[in-house]
């Protein structure tokens, strides 16, 4: 039976990425040595790192003056690295979900942290709109896509202070005006690579202004100076990331992928809105994520949740159970998810409607 992978992360990757990585695990770049055993200082892997950084810049049209880093530690480590490197007196945060809350908690260890707005009052079912970014903040931090709650900030906002964004789950899903950001970071295990590598896009001139001493490994300048090679990088995930970037370029780049994502998510949301057995969890349609489609059983049909999950599982839907804090269902429609998987889930929902009406 065909499996349709809707996991929120680690999640589906392109078949090309999986196949090329599998080959390299056996024999990397014709060296006769496994990718898992190769030195990160070998000329073959250095070439991988260089190409991945350059292709990253090309696909996102990253301006001069920015550096792309591949680090360990996940986005959770970035929750601390950002304020360690940027927070002098005050930082501002937008609270749109669980990951924002974790980032806010870490920032408070380094200085005054202001939450300019929050959607926690409605269990993060919307993106706050009316708020003022304090002009005296060292930076303003947002989480662009919220995997648990299915909300997304889809535009690149203007900020009076340096803008920092956690783009773990929507990087490369839409065009991004990187020039509006001082720093972008994210775990790669959604749209880029297997778990284990973290990407950071940092504007070089925002660094070096804090008064505190920064531990070597937590200092962005350390990794900029050594081109992500200060310590042993996550070799296999970086290689896989390069394969995904090649695949993305072959598909037409970020603009082409955005059109595909709009169509995929649009079809699924249309079915949720049409089908009397289901309803979306996000309050405003403009806030709906293109990457994580969250929905529950409609009013009066709550008792059928287990039955639908069983039906969907039997038909090959994998990973659609919603996060425990929200319940219901979550279909993650990342770049590598094929149209046929979305169509299969829609067919499953329509059959469930037919059989239970």
Secondary structure, 3 states (H helix, E strand, C coil): CCCEECCCCCCCCCHHHHHHHHHHHHCCCCCCCCHHHCCCCCHHHHHHHHHHHHHHHHHHCCCCCEEEEEECCHHHHHHHHHHHHHCCCEEEEEECCHHHHHHHHHHCCCCEEEEEEECHHHCCCCCCCCCCCCCCCCCEEEECEECCCCEECCCCCCCCCCEEEECCCCCCCCCCCHHHCCEEEEECCCCCCCCCCEEEEEEHHHCCCCCCCCCHHHCHHHHHHCCCCCCCCCHHHHHHHHHHHHHHHHCCHHHHHHHHHHHHHHHHHHHHHHCCCEEECCCCHHHECCCEEEEEECCCCHHHHHHHHHHHHHCCEECCECCCCCCCEEEECCCCCCHHHHHHHHHHHHHHHHHHC
